[in-house]
Amino acid sequence: MAKGTVIETGNDYGNGKYVIVDHGGGISTMYAHLNKMTVKKGDVLAKGEVLGYVGMTGYATGYHLHLSVYKDVKAVNPVTYFK
C-alpha cells in the first residue's frame, strides 16, 4: 500500500502474526495471518515494500492475507484505497 511507519507487530489467537502500519492522515492498515514478519515497530516503509509473507497463523483455515484499513480508527472498505 502507501508509505508508512510500523506502529505495532504482534501474534495473537485471532489474527496470528500481524503488522499495523500508520500511513498518516488518520489512515492505518493491518496485515494479519502472516507466516513471517520482515519488519519491526518503528520501521519506515516505502510504498510496495514487503512487510511479511502470507500464512495461516491465528484463527485461519487456509493460507490468506487479512487486510484491514482504518480511517480515524474506524474500519473502512479497503477497495477504496486500491488504484
PyMOL Python script that loads the backbone (N, CA, C, O; Angstrom):
from pymol import cmd

cmd.read_pdbstr("""\
ATOM      1  N   MET A   1       0.846  -1.174   0.000  1.00  0.00           N
ATOM      2  CA  MET A   1       0.000   0.000   0.000  1.00  0.00           C
ATOM      3  C   MET A   1       0.896   1.244   0.000  1.00  0.00           C
ATOM      4  O   MET A   1       1.940   1.254  -0.652  1.00  0.00           O
ATOM      5  N   ALA A   2       0.507   2.259   0.705  1.00  0.00           N
ATOM      6  CA  ALA A   2       1.250   3.521   0.732  1.00  0.00           C
ATOM      7  C   ALA A   2       2.386   3.468   1.751  1.00  0.00           C
ATOM      8  O   ALA A   2       2.440   2.580   2.601  1.00  0.00           O
ATOM      9  N   LYS A   3       3.295   4.447   1.644  1.00  0.00           N
ATOM     10  CA  LYS A   3       4.378   4.537   2.623  1.00  0.00           C
ATOM     11  C   LYS A   3       3.785   4.726   4.015  1.00  0.00           C
ATOM     12  O   LYS A   3       2.664   5.211   4.165  1.00  0.00           O
ATOM     13  N   GLY A   4       4.557   4.335   5.032  1.00  0.00           N
ATOM     14  CA  GLY A   4       4.064   4.479   6.396  1.00  0.00           C
ATOM     15  C   GLY A   4       5.069   3.989   7.414  1.00  0.00           C
ATOM     16  O   GLY A   4       6.177   3.580   7.069  1.00  0.00           O
ATOM     17  N   THR A   5       4.668   4.034   8.675  1.00  0.00           N
ATOM     18  CA  THR A   5       5.516   3.620   9.786  1.00  0.00           C
ATOM     19  C   THR A   5       4.845   2.481  10.539  1.00  0.00           C
ATOM     20  O   THR A   5       3.661   2.556  10.867  1.00  0.00           O
ATOM     21  N   VAL A   6       5.603   1.433  10.809  1.00  0.00           N
ATOM     22  CA  VAL A   6       5.082   0.302  11.580  1.00  0.00           C
ATOM     23  C   VAL A   6       4.869   0.764  13.019  1.00  0.00           C
ATOM     24  O   VAL A   6       5.810   1.188  13.689  1.00  0.00           O
ATOM     25  N   ILE A   7       3.616   0.678  13.490  1.00  0.00           N
ATOM     26  CA  ILE A   7       3.320   1.116  14.858  1.00  0.00           C
ATOM     27  C   ILE A   7       3.085  -0.060  15.800  1.00  0.00           C
ATOM     28  O   ILE A   7       3.073   0.109  17.019  1.00  0.00           O
ATOM     29  N   GLU A   8       2.899  -1.250  15.234  1.00  0.00           N
ATOM     30  CA  GLU A   8       2.689  -2.422  16.092  1.00  0.00           C
ATOM     31  C   GLU A   8       2.919  -3.696  15.297  1.00  0.00           C
ATOM     32  O   GLU A   8       2.553  -3.783  14.124  1.00  0.00           O
ATOM     33  N   THR A   9       3.526  -4.681  15.940  1.00  0.00           N
ATOM     34  CA  THR A   9       3.580  -6.044  15.427  1.00  0.00           C
ATOM     35  C   THR A   9       3.178  -6.947  16.576  1.00  0.00           C
ATOM     36  O   THR A   9       3.345  -6.587  17.741  1.00  0.00           O
ATOM     37  N   GLY A  10       2.658  -8.104  16.259  1.00  0.00           N
ATOM     38  CA  GLY A  10       2.267  -8.997  17.335  1.00  0.00           C
ATOM     39  C   GLY A  10       1.844 -10.352  16.826  1.00  0.00           C
ATOM     40  O   GLY A  10       1.934 -10.659  15.637  1.00  0.00           O
ATOM     41  N   ASN A  11       1.380 -11.153  17.766  1.00  0.00           N
ATOM     42  CA  ASN A  11       0.921 -12.502  17.471  1.00  0.00           C
ATOM     43  C   ASN A  11      -0.172 -12.827  18.479  1.00  0.00           C
ATOM     44  O   ASN A  11       0.103 -12.948  19.673  1.00  0.00           O
ATOM     45  N   ASP A  12      -1.402 -12.967  18.016  1.00  0.00           N
ATOM     46  CA  ASP A  12      -2.483 -13.313  18.935  1.00  0.00           C
ATOM     47  C   ASP A  12      -3.348 -14.424  18.344  1.00  0.00           C
ATOM     48  O   ASP A  12      -3.188 -14.807  17.185  1.00  0.00           O
ATOM     49  N   TYR A  13      -4.259 -14.927  19.160  1.00  0.00           N
ATOM     50  CA  TYR A  13      -5.078 -16.074  18.771  1.00  0.00           C
ATOM     51  C   TYR A  13      -5.886 -15.816  17.502  1.00  0.00           C
ATOM     52  O   TYR A  13      -5.922 -16.667  16.614  1.00  0.00           O
ATOM     53  N   GLY A  14      -6.522 -14.679  17.406  1.00  0.00           N
ATOM     54  CA  GLY A  14      -7.387 -14.406  16.262  1.00  0.00           C
ATOM     55  C   GLY A  14      -6.647 -14.029  14.995  1.00  0.00           C
ATOM     56  O   GLY A  14      -6.874 -14.618  13.938  1.00  0.00           O
ATOM     57  N   ASN A  15      -5.760 -13.047  15.099  1.00  0.00           N
ATOM     58  CA  ASN A  15      -5.052 -12.513  13.928  1.00  0.00           C
ATOM     59  C   ASN A  15      -3.781 -13.258  13.587  1.00  0.00           C
ATOM     60  O   ASN A  15      -3.247 -13.095  12.490  1.00  0.00           O
ATOM     61  N   GLY A  16      -3.287 -14.066  14.494  1.00  0.00           N
ATOM     62  CA  GLY A  16      -1.989 -14.685  14.279  1.00  0.00           C
ATOM     63  C   GLY A  16      -0.927 -13.606  14.265  1.00  0.00           C
ATOM     64  O   GLY A  16      -1.029 -12.621  14.996  1.00  0.00           O
ATOM     65  N   LYS A  17       0.087 -13.783  13.443  1.00  0.00           N
ATOM     66  CA  LYS A  17       1.142 -12.770  13.314  1.00  0.00           C
ATOM     67  C   LYS A  17       0.590 -11.614  12.485  1.00  0.00           C
ATOM     68  O   LYS A  17       0.053 -11.817  11.395  1.00  0.00           O
ATOM     69  N   TYR A  18       0.729 -10.393  13.017  1.00  0.00           N
ATOM     70  CA  TYR A  18       0.153  -9.234  12.333  1.00  0.00           C
ATOM     71  C   TYR A  18       1.078  -8.022  12.415  1.00  0.00           C
ATOM     72  O   TYR A  18       1.944  -7.928  13.285  1.00  0.00           O
ATOM     73  N   VAL A  19       0.862  -7.098  11.475  1.00  0.00           N
ATOM     74  CA  VAL A  19       1.595  -5.833  11.404  1.00  0.00           C
ATOM     75  C   VAL A  19       0.570  -4.721  11.214  1.00  0.00           C
ATOM     76  O   VAL A  19      -0.349  -4.845  10.404  1.00  0.00           O
ATOM     77  N   ILE A  20       0.734  -3.623  11.971  1.00  0.00           N
ATOM     78  CA  ILE A  20      -0.113  -2.443  11.791  1.00  0.00           C
ATOM     79  C   ILE A  20       0.778  -1.287  11.349  1.00  0.00           C
ATOM     80  O   ILE A  20       1.812  -1.014  11.960  1.00  0.00           O
ATOM     81  N   VAL A  21       0.359  -0.610  10.273  1.00  0.00           N
ATOM     82  CA  VAL A  21       1.124   0.488   9.688  1.00  0.00           C
ATOM     83  C   VAL A  21       0.290   1.771   9.740  1.00  0.00           C
ATOM     84  O   VAL A  21      -0.882   1.779   9.364  1.00  0.00           O
ATOM     85  N   ASP A  22       0.913   2.850  10.211  1.00  0.00           N
ATOM     86  CA  ASP A  22       0.294   4.183  10.210  1.00  0.00           C
ATOM     87  C   ASP A  22       0.744   4.896   8.942  1.00  0.00           C
ATOM     88  O   ASP A  22       1.941   5.085   8.724  1.00  0.00           O
ATOM     89  N   HIS A  23      -0.212   5.292   8.107  1.00  0.00           N
ATOM     90  CA  HIS A  23       0.098   5.955   6.840  1.00  0.00           C
ATOM     91  C   HIS A  23      -0.066   7.466   6.916  1.00  0.00           C
ATOM     92  O   HIS A  23       0.137   8.160   5.920  1.00  0.00           O
ATOM     93  N   GLY A  24      -0.430   7.986   8.085  1.00  0.00           N
ATOM     94  CA  GLY A  24      -0.666   9.418   8.239  1.00  0.00           C
ATOM     95  C   GLY A  24      -2.077   9.782   7.810  1.00  0.00           C
ATOM     96  O   GLY A  24      -2.759   8.996   7.153  1.00  0.00           O
ATOM     97  N   GLY A  25      -2.502  10.962   8.181  1.00  0.00           N
ATOM     98  CA  GLY A  25      -3.822  11.443   7.799  1.00  0.00           C
ATOM     99  C   GLY A  25      -4.962  10.624   8.369  1.00  0.00           C
ATOM    100  O   GLY A  25      -6.066  10.633   7.823  1.00  0.00           O
ATOM    101  N   GLY A  26      -4.710   9.911   9.469  1.00  0.00           N
ATOM    102  CA  GLY A  26      -5.745   9.093  10.088  1.00  0.00           C
ATOM    103  C   GLY A  26      -5.928   7.720   9.469  1.00  0.00           C
ATOM    104  O   GLY A  26      -6.822   6.979   9.875  1.00  0.00           O
ATOM    105  N   ILE A  27      -5.092   7.362   8.485  1.00  0.00           N
ATOM    106  CA  ILE A  27      -5.200   6.074   7.799  1.00  0.00           C
ATOM    107  C   ILE A  27      -4.187   5.092   8.376  1.00  0.00           C
ATOM    108  O   ILE A  27      -3.005   5.411   8.507  1.00  0.00           O
ATOM    109  N   SER A  28      -4.658   3.897   8.720  1.00  0.00           N
ATOM    110  CA  SER A  28      -3.762   2.816   9.135  1.00  0.00           C
ATOM    111  C   SER A  28      -4.246   1.517   8.506  1.00  0.00           C
ATOM    112  O   SER A  28      -5.415   1.386   8.142  1.00  0.00           O
ATOM    113  N   THR A  29      -3.334   0.562   8.385  1.00  0.00           N
ATOM    114  CA  THR A  29      -3.669  -0.738   7.815  1.00  0.00           C
ATOM    115  C   THR A  29      -3.147  -1.836   8.719  1.00  0.00           C
ATOM    116  O   THR A  29      -2.131  -1.676   9.396  1.00  0.00           O
ATOM    117  N   MET A  30      -3.861  -2.965   8.720  1.00  0.00           N
ATOM    118  CA  MET A  30      -3.409  -4.137   9.449  1.00  0.00           C
ATOM    119  C   MET A  30      -3.328  -5.307   8.478  1.00  0.00           C
ATOM    120  O   MET A  30      -4.240  -5.540   7.685  1.00  0.00           O
ATOM    121  N   TYR A  31      -2.231  -6.030   8.556  1.00  0.00           N
ATOM    122  CA  TYR A  31      -1.988  -7.209   7.733  1.00  0.00           C
ATOM    123  C   TYR A  31      -1.877  -8.377   8.699  1.00  0.00           C
ATOM    124  O   TYR A  31      -0.988  -8.387   9.551  1.00  0.00           O
ATOM    125  N   ALA A  32      -2.769  -9.371   8.581  1.00  0.00           N
ATOM    126  CA  ALA A  32      -2.827 -10.435   9.580  1.00  0.00           C
ATOM    127  C   ALA A  32      -2.731 -11.824   8.949  1.00  0.00           C
ATOM    128  O   ALA A  32      -2.860 -11.988   7.736  1.00  0.00           O
ATOM    129  N   HIS A  33      -2.504 -12.807   9.798  1.00  0.00           N
ATOM    130  CA  HIS A  33      -2.338 -14.226   9.465  1.00  0.00           C
ATOM    131  C   HIS A  33      -1.033 -14.460   8.713  1.00  0.00           C
ATOM    132  O   HIS A  33      -0.934 -15.378   7.899  1.00  0.00           O
ATOM    133  N   LEU A  34      -0.035 -13.627   8.991  1.00  0.00           N
ATOM    134  CA  LEU A  34       1.246 -13.735   8.305  1.00  0.00           C
ATOM    135  C   LEU A  34       2.018 -14.967   8.774  1.00  0.00           C
ATOM    136  O   LEU A  34       1.934 -15.360   9.937  1.00  0.00           O
ATOM    137  N   ASN A  35       2.762 -15.561   7.865  1.00  0.00           N
ATOM    138  CA  ASN A  35       3.651 -16.664   8.202  1.00  0.00           C
ATOM    139  C   ASN A  35       4.931 -16.121   8.830  1.00  0.00           C
ATOM    140  O   ASN A  35       5.452 -16.673   9.799  1.00  0.00           O
ATOM    141  N   LYS A  36       5.428 -15.020   8.249  1.00  0.00           N
ATOM    142  CA  LYS A  36       6.667 -14.405   8.719  1.00  0.00           C
ATOM    143  C   LYS A  36       6.554 -12.899   8.556  1.00  0.00           C
ATOM    144  O   LYS A  36       6.091 -12.409   7.527  1.00  0.00           O
ATOM    145  N   MET A  37       6.983 -12.164   9.584  1.00  0.00           N
ATOM    146  CA  MET A  37       7.039 -10.703   9.504  1.00  0.00           C
ATOM    147  C   MET A  37       8.482 -10.301   9.209  1.00  0.00           C
ATOM    148  O   MET A  37       9.415 -10.878   9.766  1.00  0.00           O
ATOM    149  N   THR A  38       8.666  -9.316   8.338  1.00  0.00           N
ATOM    150  CA  THR A  38      10.015  -8.867   7.982  1.00  0.00           C
ATOM    151  C   THR A  38      10.298  -7.459   8.495  1.00  0.00           C
ATOM    152  O   THR A  38      11.310  -6.857   8.139  1.00  0.00           O
ATOM    153  N   VAL A  39       9.403  -6.934   9.331  1.00  0.00           N
ATOM    154  CA  VAL A  39       9.546  -5.578   9.863  1.00  0.00           C
ATOM    155  C   VAL A  39       9.369  -5.601  11.373  1.00  0.00           C
ATOM    156  O   VAL A  39       8.937  -6.598  11.952  1.00  0.00           O
ATOM    157  N   LYS A  40       9.716  -4.475  11.999  1.00  0.00           N
ATOM    158  CA  LYS A  40       9.522  -4.325  13.445  1.00  0.00           C
ATOM    159  C   LYS A  40       8.969  -2.932  13.723  1.00  0.00           C
ATOM    160  O   LYS A  40       9.018  -2.049  12.867  1.00  0.00           O
ATOM    161  N   LYS A  41       8.445  -2.750  14.929  1.00  0.00           N
ATOM    162  CA  LYS A  41       7.881  -1.467  15.331  1.00  0.00           C
ATOM    163  C   LYS A  41       8.905  -0.359  15.108  1.00  0.00           C
ATOM    164  O   LYS A  41      10.070  -0.492  15.483  1.00  0.00           O
ATOM    165  N   GLY A  42       8.459   0.733  14.494  1.00  0.00           N
ATOM    166  CA  GLY A  42       9.326   1.877  14.227  1.00  0.00           C
ATOM    167  C   GLY A  42       9.907   1.906  12.828  1.00  0.00           C
ATOM    168  O   GLY A  42      10.395   2.946  12.387  1.00  0.00           O
ATOM    169  N   ASP A  43       9.864   0.780  12.116  1.00  0.00           N
ATOM    170  CA  ASP A  43      10.382   0.762  10.747  1.00  0.00           C
ATOM    171  C   ASP A  43       9.543   1.679   9.855  1.00  0.00           C
ATOM    172  O   ASP A  43       8.317   1.717   9.965  1.00  0.00           O
ATOM    173  N   VAL A  44      10.215   2.411   8.978  1.00  0.00           N
ATOM    174  CA  VAL A  44       9.547   3.265   7.991  1.00  0.00           C
ATOM    175  C   VAL A  44       9.538   2.498   6.675  1.00  0.00           C
ATOM    176  O   VAL A  44      10.583   2.062   6.192  1.00  0.00           O
ATOM    177  N   LEU A  45       8.351   2.338   6.100  1.00  0.00           N
ATOM    178  CA  LEU A  45       8.187   1.533   4.896  1.00  0.00           C
ATOM    179  C   LEU A  45       7.910   2.397   3.678  1.00  0.00           C
ATOM    180  O   LEU A  45       7.171   3.378   3.748  1.00  0.00           O
ATOM    181  N   ALA A  46       8.513   2.018   2.567  1.00  0.00           N
ATOM    182  CA  ALA A  46       8.228   2.655   1.282  1.00  0.00           C
ATOM    183  C   ALA A  46       7.007   1.978   0.664  1.00  0.00           C
ATOM    184  O   ALA A  46       6.677   0.846   1.018  1.00  0.00           O
ATOM    185  N   LYS A  47       6.345   2.662  -0.249  1.00  0.00           N
ATOM    186  CA  LYS A  47       5.214   2.072  -0.963  1.00  0.00           C
ATOM    187  C   LYS A  47       5.663   0.779  -1.636  1.00  0.00           C
ATOM    188  O   LYS A  47       6.665   0.763  -2.351  1.00  0.00           O
ATOM    189  N   GLY A  48       4.926  -0.300  -1.407  1.00  0.00           N
ATOM    190  CA  GLY A  48       5.227  -1.577  -2.042  1.00  0.00           C
ATOM    191  C   GLY A  48       6.255  -2.436  -1.333  1.00  0.00           C
ATOM    192  O   GLY A  48       6.528  -3.553  -1.773  1.00  0.00           O
ATOM    193  N   GLU A  49       6.829  -1.947  -0.252  1.00  0.00           N
ATOM    194  CA  GLU A  49       7.846  -2.713   0.473  1.00  0.00           C
ATOM    195  C   GLU A  49       7.223  -3.936   1.144  1.00  0.00           C
ATOM    196  O   GLU A  49       6.118  -3.863   1.682  1.00  0.00           O
ATOM    197  N   VAL A  50       7.939  -5.060   1.109  1.00  0.00           N
ATOM    198  CA  VAL A  50       7.468  -6.297   1.737  1.00  0.00           C
ATOM    199  C   VAL A  50       7.544  -6.153   3.248  1.00  0.00           C
ATOM    200  O   VAL A  50       8.580  -5.766   3.789  1.00  0.00           O
ATOM    201  N   LEU A  51       6.432  -6.471   3.935  1.00  0.00           N
ATOM    202  CA  LEU A  51       6.431  -6.418   5.400  1.00  0.00           C
ATOM    203  C   LEU A  51       6.225  -7.792   6.018  1.00  0.00           C
ATOM    204  O   LEU A  51       6.326  -7.954   7.234  1.00  0.00           O
ATOM    205  N   GLY A  52       5.937  -8.775   5.180  1.00  0.00           N
ATOM    206  CA  GLY A  52       5.752 -10.137   5.673  1.00  0.00           C
ATOM    207  C   GLY A  52       5.287 -11.044   4.546  1.00  0.00           C
ATOM    208  O   GLY A  52       5.152 -10.630   3.395  1.00  0.00           O
ATOM    209  N   TYR A  53       5.045 -12.302   4.921  1.00  0.00           N
ATOM    210  CA  TYR A  53       4.643 -13.314   3.950  1.00  0.00           C
ATOM    211  C   TYR A  53       3.338 -13.973   4.382  1.00  0.00           C
ATOM    212  O   TYR A  53       3.116 -14.218   5.567  1.00  0.00           O
ATOM    213  N   VAL A  54       2.486 -14.254   3.416  1.00  0.00           N
ATOM    214  CA  VAL A  54       1.175 -14.850   3.665  1.00  0.00           C
ATOM    215  C   VAL A  54       1.321 -16.154   4.436  1.00  0.00           C
ATOM    216  O   VAL A  54       2.232 -16.947   4.194  1.00  0.00           O
ATOM    217  N   GLY A  55       0.400 -16.352   5.366  1.00  0.00           N
ATOM    218  CA  GLY A  55       0.403 -17.582   6.143  1.00  0.00           C
ATOM    219  C   GLY A  55      -0.998 -17.965   6.558  1.00  0.00           C
ATOM    220  O   GLY A  55      -1.984 -17.531   5.962  1.00  0.00           O
ATOM    221  N   MET A  56      -1.069 -18.792   7.599  1.00  0.00           N
ATOM    222  CA  MET A  56      -2.369 -19.151   8.170  1.00  0.00           C
ATOM    223  C   MET A  56      -2.255 -19.241   9.682  1.00  0.00           C
ATOM    224  O   MET A  56      -2.778 -20.161  10.312  1.00  0.00           O
ATOM    225  N   THR A  57      -1.549 -18.251  10.256  1.00  0.00           N
ATOM    226  CA  THR A  57      -1.408 -18.196  11.703  1.00  0.00           C
ATOM    227  C   THR A  57      -2.687 -17.644  12.322  1.00  0.00           C
ATOM    228  O   THR A  57      -3.495 -17.016  11.638  1.00  0.00           O
ATOM    229  N   GLY A  58      -2.862 -17.878  13.603  1.00  0.00           N
ATOM    230  CA  GLY A  58      -4.072 -17.414  14.281  1.00  0.00           C
ATOM    231  C   GLY A  58      -5.266 -18.252  13.886  1.00  0.00           C
ATOM    232  O   GLY A  58      -5.121 -19.417  13.513  1.00  0.00           O
ATOM    233  N   TYR A  59      -6.445 -17.665  13.965  1.00  0.00           N
ATOM    234  CA  TYR A  59      -7.679 -18.374  13.652  1.00  0.00           C
ATOM    235  C   TYR A  59      -7.906 -18.308  12.148  1.00  0.00           C
ATOM    236  O   TYR A  59      -8.600 -17.421  11.651  1.00  0.00           O
ATOM    237  N   ALA A  60      -7.315 -19.254  11.433  1.00  0.00           N
ATOM    238  CA  ALA A  60      -7.402 -19.297   9.975  1.00  0.00           C
ATOM    239  C   ALA A  60      -7.499 -20.749   9.536  1.00  0.00           C
ATOM    240  O   ALA A  60      -6.900 -21.632  10.150  1.00  0.00           O
ATOM    241  N   THR A  61      -8.249 -20.993   8.482  1.00  0.00           N
ATOM    242  CA  THR A  61      -8.402 -22.360   7.983  1.00  0.00           C
ATOM    243  C   THR A  61      -7.639 -22.600   6.688  1.00  0.00           C
ATOM    244  O   THR A  61      -7.668 -23.705   6.146  1.00  0.00           O
ATOM    245  N   GLY A  62      -6.964 -21.582   6.193  1.00  0.00           N
ATOM    246  CA  GLY A  62      -6.166 -21.713   4.983  1.00  0.00           C
ATOM    247  C   GLY A  62      -5.256 -20.514   4.833  1.00  0.00           C
ATOM    248  O   GLY A  62      -5.424 -19.508   5.523  1.00  0.00           O
ATOM    249  N   TYR A  63      -4.289 -20.616   3.932  1.00  0.00           N
ATOM    250  CA  TYR A  63      -3.348 -19.524   3.694  1.00  0.00           C
ATOM    251  C   TYR A  63      -4.075 -18.346   3.059  1.00  0.00           C
ATOM    252  O   TYR A  63      -4.766 -18.504   2.052  1.00  0.00           O
ATOM    253  N   HIS A  64      -3.917 -17.173   3.648  1.00  0.00           N
ATOM    254  CA  HIS A  64      -4.507 -15.960   3.086  1.00  0.00           C
ATOM    255  C   HIS A  64      -3.952 -14.744   3.823  1.00  0.00           C
ATOM    256  O   HIS A  64      -3.347 -14.872   4.887  1.00  0.00           O
ATOM    257  N   LEU A  65      -4.164 -13.580   3.249  1.00  0.00           N
ATOM    258  CA  LEU A  65      -3.820 -12.316   3.897  1.00  0.00           C
ATOM    259  C   LEU A  65      -5.109 -11.645   4.327  1.00  0.00           C
ATOM    260  O   LEU A  65      -6.027 -11.481   3.525  1.00  0.00           O
ATOM    261  N   HIS A  66      -5.179 -11.261   5.578  1.00  0.00           N
ATOM    262  CA  HIS A  66      -6.311 -10.476   6.075  1.00  0.00           C
ATOM    263  C   HIS A  66      -5.848  -9.025   6.096  1.00  0.00           C
ATOM    264  O   HIS A  66      -4.945  -8.671   6.853  1.00  0.00           O
ATOM    265  N   LEU A  67      -6.458  -8.192   5.272  1.00  0.00           N
ATOM    266  CA  LEU A  67      -6.122  -6.773   5.196  1.00  0.00           C
ATOM    267  C   LEU A  67      -7.274  -5.957   5.754  1.00  0.00           C
ATOM    268  O   LEU A  67      -8.417  -6.099   5.318  1.00  0.00           O
ATOM    269  N   SER A  68      -6.971  -5.107   6.714  1.00  0.00           N
ATOM    270  CA  SER A  68      -7.961  -4.167   7.247  1.00  0.00           C
ATOM    271  C   SER A  68      -7.436  -2.758   7.045  1.00  0.00           C
ATOM    272  O   SER A  68      -6.250  -2.495   7.241  1.00  0.00           O
ATOM    273  N   VAL A  69      -8.326  -1.850   6.651  1.00  0.00           N
ATOM    274  CA  VAL A  69      -7.980  -0.435   6.503  1.00  0.00           C
ATOM    275  C   VAL A  69      -8.845   0.353   7.478  1.00  0.00           C
ATOM    276  O   VAL A  69     -10.049   0.122   7.588  1.00  0.00           O
ATOM    277  N   TYR A  70      -8.214   1.288   8.184  1.00  0.00           N
ATOM    278  CA  TYR A  70      -8.914   2.111   9.165  1.00  0.00           C
ATOM    279  C   TYR A  70      -8.727   3.585   8.839  1.00  0.00           C
ATOM    280  O   TYR A  70      -7.630   4.019   8.488  1.00  0.00           O
ATOM    281  N   LYS A  71      -9.799   4.345   8.955  1.00  0.00           N
ATOM    282  CA  LYS A  71      -9.766   5.804   8.826  1.00  0.00           C
ATOM    283  C   LYS A  71     -10.250   6.351  10.155  1.00  0.00           C
ATOM    284  O   LYS A  71     -11.394   6.128  10.550  1.00  0.00           O
ATOM    285  N   ASP A  72      -9.369   7.072  10.847  1.00  0.00           N
ATOM    286  CA  ASP A  72      -9.698   7.605  12.173  1.00  0.00           C
ATOM    287  C   ASP A  72     -10.229   6.500  13.090  1.00  0.00           C
ATOM    288  O   ASP A  72     -11.236   6.680  13.773  1.00  0.00           O
ATOM    289  N   VAL A  73      -9.550   5.371  13.097  1.00  0.00           N
ATOM    290  CA  VAL A  73      -9.807   4.210  13.957  1.00  0.00           C
ATOM    291  C   VAL A  73     -11.091   3.450  13.588  1.00  0.00           C
ATOM    292  O   VAL A  73     -11.471   2.517  14.296  1.00  0.00           O
ATOM    293  N   LYS A  74     -11.756   3.828  12.509  1.00  0.00           N
ATOM    294  CA  LYS A  74     -12.965   3.136  12.069  1.00  0.00           C
ATOM    295  C   LYS A  74     -12.645   2.311  10.823  1.00  0.00           C
ATOM    296  O   LYS A  74     -12.057   2.822   9.870  1.00  0.00           O
ATOM    297  N   ALA A  75     -13.036   1.028  10.835  1.00  0.00           N
ATOM    298  CA  ALA A  75     -12.791   0.161   9.684  1.00  0.00           C
ATOM    299  C   ALA A  75     -13.553   0.678   8.463  1.00  0.00           C
ATOM    300  O   ALA A  75     -14.722   1.051   8.553  1.00  0.00           O
ATOM    301  N   VAL A  76     -12.861   0.691   7.319  1.00  0.00           N
ATOM    302  CA  VAL A  76     -13.469   1.121   6.056  1.00  0.00           C
ATOM    303  C   VAL A  76     -13.181   0.078   4.979  1.00  0.00           C
ATOM    304  O   VAL A  76     -12.324  -0.787   5.161  1.00  0.00           O
ATOM    305  N   ASN A  77     -13.888   0.160   3.873  1.00  0.00           N
ATOM    306  CA  ASN A  77     -13.708  -0.778   2.769  1.00  0.00           C
ATOM    307  C   ASN A  77     -12.337  -0.569   2.128  1.00  0.00           C
ATOM    308  O   ASN A  77     -12.062   0.518   1.621  1.00  0.00           O
ATOM    309  N   PRO A  78     -11.462  -1.592   2.138  1.00  0.00           N
ATOM    310  CA  PRO A  78     -10.114  -1.441   1.568  1.00  0.00           C
ATOM    311  C   PRO A  78     -10.115  -1.140   0.073  1.00  0.00           C
ATOM    312  O   PRO A  78      -9.173  -0.523  -0.426  1.00  0.00           O
ATOM    313  N   VAL A  79     -11.145  -1.559  -0.650  1.00  0.00           N
ATOM    314  CA  VAL A  79     -11.195  -1.354  -2.101  1.00  0.00           C
ATOM    315  C   VAL A  79     -11.081   0.125  -2.449  1.00  0.00           C
ATOM    316  O   VAL A  79     -10.564   0.477  -3.509  1.00  0.00           O
ATOM    317  N   THR A  80     -11.556   0.981  -1.569  1.00  0.00           N
ATOM    318  CA  THR A  80     -11.496   2.432  -1.769  1.00  0.00           C
ATOM    319  C   THR A  80     -10.067   2.918  -1.980  1.00  0.00           C
ATOM    320  O   THR A  80      -9.854   3.941  -2.630  1.00  0.00           O
ATOM    321  N   TYR A  81      -9.084   2.198  -1.439  1.00  0.00           N
ATOM    322  CA  TYR A  81      -7.698   2.654  -1.464  1.00  0.00           C
ATOM    323  C   TYR A  81      -6.851   1.983  -2.538  1.00  0.00           C
ATOM    324  O   TYR A  81      -5.654   2.258  -2.628  1.00  0.00           O
ATOM    325  N   PHE A  82      -7.434   1.117  -3.349  1.00  0.00           N
ATOM    326  CA  PHE A  82      -6.704   0.493  -4.445  1.00  0.00           C
ATOM    327  C   PHE A  82      -6.925   1.287  -5.716  1.00  0.00           C
ATOM    328  O   PHE A  82      -8.045   1.698  -6.017  1.00  0.00           O
ATOM    329  N   LYS A  83      -5.848   1.501  -6.464  1.00  0.00           N
ATOM    330  CA  LYS A  83      -5.949   2.241  -7.728  1.00  0.00           C
ATOM    331  C   LYS A  83      -5.457   1.375  -8.860  1.00  0.00           C
ATOM    332  O   LYS A  83      -5.457   1.808 -10.013  1.00  0.00           O
TER     333      LYS A  83
END
""", "prot")
cmd.dss("prot")
cmd.show_as("cartoon", "prot")
cmd.util.cbc("prot")
cmd.orient("prot")
